Amino acid sequence: MIEFKNVSKRYASDVLAVDDFNLKIEDGEFICFIGTSGSGKTTSMRMINRMIEPSDGEILIDGKNIMDMNPVKLRRQIGYVIQNIGLMPHMTVKENILMVPKLLKWDQAKLDDTAKRMIKLAELPEEFLDRYPSELSGGQQQRIGVVRALAAEQDIILMDEPFGALDPLTRDTLQVMVKELQEELGKTFVFVTHDMDEALKLATRIVIMSKGKIVQVGTPDEILSNPANEFVAQFIGQDRLIQAQQDTTKVGEIMSKRHVAMIEDQSLMDALELMKEQSVDTLLITDENNVLKGFVDIHMIQRHFNTAISLADIMSSEMFSLREDALVRESVDLILKRGYSYVPIVNDVGHLKGIVTRATFVNIIYDAIWGEYESLSDVAPENAIEKDDDIEGEGIVIPPAATEEDGERVL
């Protein structure tokens, strides 16, 4: 547990950057500090690992005052991820990942195993371990920055606006990855952001700050349903407050179970026949256990028809999915703001369960204003064609709104 007791930070100008900060962070929580510029959120987080030292009060980790700890040893026990990533350009990805474990003098076998485990957590190929940061994209570098913070098995991870400089697509992908890693590993995350959507998506509790003071602490649902004052309400924004009317709804409750999918080892000819039959230009691809693997579209099939054997040879895994227990607000952003026509829905082990579509959210927003929403869970999208029972999945996927990149349709 991390505990702030009457913590203040005063600079030479006698300006209080943090003023009488009190907070308990339980093990395994995902805490987001959020506020306007100069609110003290980054200073508060950086005091945890003594990158900045408090002027008054105490910060305790598992009951021990951090000021009684060796600062170097303290920082080796706490993972730290920053916006500009901080990878060493002259070191390979593997060497970057293992920086702290090497300082802790782990044996070589454990180091090698850790590097392989971390690159897998980053969802990158193992051969990337031998590459240098300059050979990776910005998003891939940030993935390495995240798992590097996990490599030494620290229980506390600090993240200082780690995704602020990334494009929206990469940012969304990494937010999902970080949330899933935090839940899977049970680590305590303290995350600084200025983006309320990001905080609502990631946090178990949100700490809203202004002028060095805590204004409100609560779960996303508590803050959305009961803003402490006008400042919080304005910071959240009217559109989010309207949307909060639907925030107790999970995507699994509103998803359509009508989707067209095929198993990855099926042929391109089988795919073409199904696409023609169902009048779609995109198929979701699963393995034999119905675990979502990716998608193919008609352009990909046309381009590789004479060279590829199965759908696995050409499918793209670059797509978003949401778990069926995700709240509706987590998918509204993907659908309405990012321009996607649909997002696949999976369960906690990745089994494809359905899709949510743009039409679903148009009706939700309509209901928030006029109160006439009727669940679309059992209503087929416009022009939907139901499939035969012997074909994997049910119904139709509405072709996604997409951009053209290297000739491929990108979700």
C-alpha positions in Angstrom: 0.0 0.0 0.0 1.1 3.6 -0.7 -0.1 6.2 1.7 0.3 10.0 1.5 0.0 11.7 4.9 -0.4 15.5 4.8 2.2 15.8 2.0 3.1 19.1 0.6 5.8 20.3 -1.9 7.1 23.8 -1.7 9.6 25.3 -4.1 12.0 28.1 -3.5 9.5 30.7 -4.6 7.4 29.5 -1.7 4.7 28.4 -4.2 2.9 25.2 -3.1 3.0 22.7 -6.0 1.2 20.1 -3.8 -0.8 21.2 -0.7 -1.7 18.9 2.1 -2.2 15.8 -0.1 -3.7 12.8 1.7 -4.4 9.5 -0.2 -4.3 5.7 0.4 -3.6 3.5 -2.6 -4.3 -0.1 -2.1 -2.3 -3.0 -3.6 -3.4 -3.8 -7.1 -5.3 -0.5 -7.8 -5.0 1.5 -11.0 -4.9 5.1 -9.9 -5.1 8.0 -12.3 -3.9 11.5 -11.3 -5.6 14.1 -13.5 -5.9 17.8 -13.6 -5.1 21.0 -15.5 -1.6 22.1 -16.1 0.1 23.0 -12.8 -2.4 21.1 -10.7 0.4 19.1 -9.0 -0.4 15.7 -10.5 3.1 14.9 -11.9 4.8 16.3 -8.8 2.6 14.0 -6.6 3.4 10.9 -8.5 7.2 11.7 -8.8 7.4 12.0 -5.0 6.6 8.3 -4.7 10.0 7.3 -6.0 11.8 10.4 -4.7 12.4 11.9 -8.1 11.0 14.9 -6.2 11.2 14.9 -2.4 8.3 16.2 -0.2 8.7 19.4 1.8 6.3 18.3 4.5 4.4 15.1 5.4 5.1 11.5 4.9 4.8 9.0 2.0 4.7 5.4 3.2 5.1 2.2 1.1 3.9 -0.8 3.0 4.2 1.2 6.2 7.8 2.4 5.6 8.6 6.1 5.2 10.3 6.5 1.8 12.6 9.1 3.3 14.2 6.4 5.4 15.0 4.3 2.3 18.0 4.5 0.0 16.7 6.4 -3.1 18.5 4.3 -5.6 17.3 1.0 -4.1 13.8 2.6 -3.9 13.7 3.4 -7.6 14.9 -0.1 -8.5 11.8 -1.4 -6.7 9.4 0.9 -8.7 8.8 0.7 -12.4 8.7 4.1 -14.2 7.4 4.9 -17.7 7.6 8.4 -19.2 6.2 10.1 -22.3 9.4 10.1 -24.3 10.0 6.4 -23.5 13.6 6.8 -22.5 15.0 3.8 -24.3 18.8 3.8 -24.7 19.5 4.1 -28.4 22.8 2.3 -28.3 21.4 -0.7 -26.6 19.3 -3.5 -28.1 15.7 -4.0 -27.1 16.8 -6.9 -24.9 19.4 -4.9 -23.2 16.9 -2.1 -22.6 14.3 -4.5 -21.1 16.9 -6.0 -18.8 18.5 -2.8 -17.5 17.2 -3.1 -13.9 17.3 -6.9 -13.6 21.0 -6.7 -14.5 21.6 -4.1 -11.8 19.9 -6.5 -9.4 22.4 -9.2 -10.6 20.0 -11.8 -11.8 21.6 -14.9 -13.3 21.8 -15.2 -17.1 19.1 -17.9 -17.4 16.6 -15.8 -15.6 17.6 -12.7 -17.6 17.0 -14.6 -20.9 13.7 -16.0 -19.7 12.6 -12.5 -18.6 13.4 -10.9 -21.9 11.4 -13.5 -23.8 8.5 -13.2 -21.4 8.5 -9.4 -21.6 8.6 -9.3 -25.4 5.6 -11.7 -25.4 3.7 -9.4 -23.0 4.4 -6.5 -25.4 2.9 -8.6 -28.2 6.0 -8.3 -30.4 8.0 -11.0 -32.1 10.9 -12.5 -30.2 13.3 -11.5 -33.0 12.7 -7.9 -32.0 14.9 -8.5 -28.9 18.0 -8.1 -31.1 16.8 -4.9 -32.7 17.7 -1.3 -31.7 15.0 1.2 -30.7 15.5 3.2 -34.0 14.4 0.1 -35.9 11.0 0.1 -34.1 8.0 2.4 -34.6 7.0 4.8 -31.9 4.2 2.6 -30.7 6.5 -0.4 -30.6 9.1 1.6 -28.6 6.4 2.6 -26.1 5.4 -1.1 -25.7 9.0 -1.8 -24.8 9.0 1.1 -22.4 5.9 -0.4 -20.6 7.2 -4.0 -20.3 10.7 -2.7 -19.3 8.9 -1.3 -16.2 7.5 -4.7 -15.5 10.7 -6.7 -16.1 12.2 -6.5 -12.6 8.9 -7.7 -11.1 8.3 -4.4 -9.3 4.9 -4.2 -7.5 4.5 -0.5 -8.2 4.5 1.1 -11.6 4.5 4.8 -12.2 3.5 6.2 -15.6 3.8 9.8 -16.5 1.6 10.6 -19.5 3.2 7.7 -21.4 0.9 7.9 -24.4 0.5 11.7 -24.8 2.8 11.9 -27.9 1.3 8.9 -29.8 -1.2 8.9 -32.6 -4.8 8.0 -31.6 -4.7 4.5 -33.1 -1.5 3.5 -31.3 -2.7 5.2 -28.1 -5.9 3.2 -28.0 -4.0 0.0 -28.6 -1.5 0.6 -25.8 -4.3 1.7 -23.4 -5.9 -1.7 -23.8 -2.6 -3.5 -23.4 -1.7 -1.6 -20.2 -5.1 -2.2 -18.7 -5.0 -5.9 -19.5 -1.4 -6.3 -18.1 -2.3 -4.5 -14.9 -5.4 -6.7 -14.3 -3.4 -9.9 -15.3 -0.3 -9.1 -13.1 -2.1 -7.4 -10.2 0.4 -4.6 -10.0 -0.3 -1.2 -8.5 -0.3 1.5 -11.2 -0.1 5.2 -10.6 -0.8 6.9 -13.9 -0.7 10.7 -14.7 -2.8 12.0 -17.5 -4.6 15.1 -18.7 -7.1 13.1 -20.7 -10.3 12.4 -18.9 -11.3 9.7 -21.5 -8.0 7.9 -20.7 -8.6 8.1 -17.0 -12.2 6.8 -17.3 -11.0 3.9 -19.4 -8.0 2.8 -17.3 -8.6 3.8 -13.6 -10.1 1.9 -10.7 -10.1 5.3 -9.0 -9.4 8.8 -10.3 -7.8 11.6 -8.3 -8.8 15.0 -9.7 -6.5 17.8 -8.7 -6.5 21.6 -9.0 -3.9 24.1 -7.7 -2.0 21.4 -5.8 -5.1 20.1 -3.9 -7.3 17.0 -4.3 -10.7 18.1 -5.5 -12.3 14.6 -5.7 -11.3 11.0 -5.5 -13.6 8.2 -6.7 -14.2 5.4 -9.1 -15.1 6.5 -12.7 -18.7 5.7 -12.0 -18.8 7.7 -8.8 -17.2 10.8 -10.4 -19.5 10.6 -13.5 -22.6 10.1 -11.5 -21.8 12.6 -8.7 -19.3 15.3 -9.6 -18.1 17.0 -6.4 -18.5 20.6 -7.7 -18.7 22.7 -10.8 -15.0 22.5 -11.5 -15.2 18.7 -11.7 -18.4 18.8 -13.8 -16.7 21.2 -16.3 -13.5 19.1 -16.3 -15.6 16.0 -17.1 -17.5 17.7 -19.8 -21.3 17.7 -20.6 -21.0 15.1 -23.3 -19.5 12.6 -20.8 -22.1 13.4 -18.2 -24.8 12.6 -20.7 -23.1 9.5 -21.8 -22.8 8.5 -18.1 -26.5 7.7 -18.1 -25.5 4.5 -20.1 -22.3 3.7 -18.2 -23.7 0.9 -16.1 -24.4 -1.0 -19.4 -21.8 -3.4 -20.6 -21.1 -4.0 -24.3 -22.0 -7.7 -23.9 -25.6 -6.5 -23.1 -26.0 -4.5 -26.3 -23.8 -6.3 -28.8 -25.2 -8.0 -31.8 -24.5 -11.8 -32.0 -24.8 -11.5 -35.8 -21.4 -11.6 -37.3 -19.6 -13.4 -40.1 -16.5 -15.3 -39.2 -14.3 -18.1 -40.5 -11.7 -20.3 -39.1 -8.1 -19.3 -40.0 -7.2 -22.6 -41.8 -10.0 -22.3 -44.3 -9.2 -21.4 -47.9 -9.5 -18.1 -49.7 -12.1 -19.7 -52.1 -14.3 -20.7 -49.1 -14.0 -17.1 -47.9 -15.0 -15.6 -51.2 -18.0 -17.9 -51.4 -19.1 -16.9 -47.9 -18.6 -13.2 -48.5 -20.6 -13.4 -51.7 -23.4 -15.3 -49.9 -23.6 -12.8 -47.1 -22.9 -9.7 -49.2 -20.0 -8.5 -47.0 -16.4 -7.4 -47.9 -14.9 -8.2 -44.5 -14.6 -11.4 -42.4 -13.5 -11.9 -38.8 -11.0 -14.7 -38.4 -10.9 -17.1 -35.5 -9.0 -20.3 -34.6 -10.7 -23.6 -34.2 -11.6 -22.7 -30.6 -13.4 -19.5 -31.7 -10.6 -17.3 -30.4 -10.5 -14.0 -32.4 -7.3 -13.8 -34.5 -7.8 -11.0 -37.0 -9.7 -10.1 -40.1 -9.5 -10.3 -43.9 -11.2 -8.1 -46.5 -11.9 -8.6 -50.2 -8.8 -6.5 -51.3 -6.5 -8.8 -49.3 -8.0 -11.9 -50.8 -7.8 -10.5 -54.3 -4.2 -9.5 -53.9 -3.0 -12.8 -52.5 -5.5 -15.2 -54.2 -2.9 -17.0 -56.3 -0.2 -17.3 -53.7 -1.9 -17.8 -50.3 -3.1 -21.2 -49.1 -5.3 -20.3 -46.1 -6.8 -17.2 -44.4 -4.0 -17.4 -41.8 -1.5 -16.5 -44.5 -3.1 -13.2 -45.3 -5.1 -12.1 -42.3 -4.3 -8.9 -40.4 -4.2 -9.0 -36.6 -4.1 -5.1 -36.4 -7.6 -4.6 -35.1 -9.4 -3.6 -31.9 -11.6 -5.8 -29.8 -13.4 -5.2 -26.5 -14.2 -7.6 -23.8 -17.9 -8.3 -23.2 -17.7 -6.9 -19.7 -16.3 -3.6 -20.8 -18.5 -0.6 -20.2 -20.3 1.1 -23.1 -18.2 4.3 -22.7 -15.1 2.3 -23.6 -16.4 1.5 -27.1 -18.3 4.8 -27.9 -14.9 6.5 -28.5 -13.8 3.7 -30.9 -17.0 3.7 -32.8 -18.2 7.3 -33.0 -15.0 9.3 -32.7 -12.5 7.0 -34.6 -14.9 6.3 -37.5 -15.1 2.5 -37.1 -18.3 0.8 -38.3 -18.0 -2.0 -35.7 -15.8 -3.5 -33.0 -15.6 -7.2 -32.3 -16.5 -8.3 -28.7 -14.7 -11.2 -27.0 -14.9 -12.8 -23.6 -12.1 -13.0 -21.0 -10.3 -15.8 -22.9 -10.6 -14.2 -26.4 -13.6 -16.1 -27.8 -15.5 -14.1 -30.3 -19.0 -13.3 -29.0 -20.4 -10.6 -31.2 -20.0 -7.1 -32.5 -21.1 -3.6 -31.6 -22.0 -1.3 -34.5 -22.3 2.4 -35.2 -26.1 1.9 -35.3 -26.0 0.6 -31.7 -24.4 3.8 -30.4 -26.6 6.1 -32.4 -29.6 4.6 -30.7 -27.9 4.9 -27.2 -27.2 8.6 -27.7 -30.7 9.1 -29.0 -32.0 7.4 -25.9 -29.8 9.6 -23.6 -31.6 12.7 -25.1 -35.1 11.4 -25.8 -35.4 8.3 -23.7 -36.6 6.0 -26.6 -33.7 3.5 -26.8 -34.6 -0.1 -27.4 -31.8 -2.7 -27.1 -30.4 -3.8 -30.5 -29.0 -7.0 -29.0 -31.5 -9.1 -30.9 -32.0 -6.8 -33.9 -30.0 -7.4 -37.0 -28.2 -4.4 -38.6 -29.8 -2.9 -41.7 -29.7 -5.3 -44.7 -28.3 -8.1 -42.4 -28.6 -11.6 -43.8 -28.7 -14.4 -41.3 -26.3 -17.3 -41.8 -26.8 -21.0 -41.9 -26.2 -22.7 -38.6 -23.3 -24.8 -40.0 -21.2 -21.7 -40.7 -19.1 -20.3 -37.9 -20.8 -17.3 -36.3 -24.2 -15.8 -37.0 -25.2 -13.0 -39.3 -23.2 -10.2 -40.9 -20.4 -7.9 -40.3 -21.0 -4.4 -41.6 -17.9 -3.4 -43.6 -15.6 -1.1 -41.4 -15.0 2.5 -42.2 -11.3 2.3 -43.0 -8.3 4.1 -44.2 -6.1 2.8 -47.0 -2.6 2.1 -46.0 -0.3 0.2 -48.2 -3.3 -1.0 -50.1 -4.8 -2.7 -47.1 -7.9 -1.9 -45.1 -7.0 -1.0 -41.6 -9.4 -1.2 -38.7 
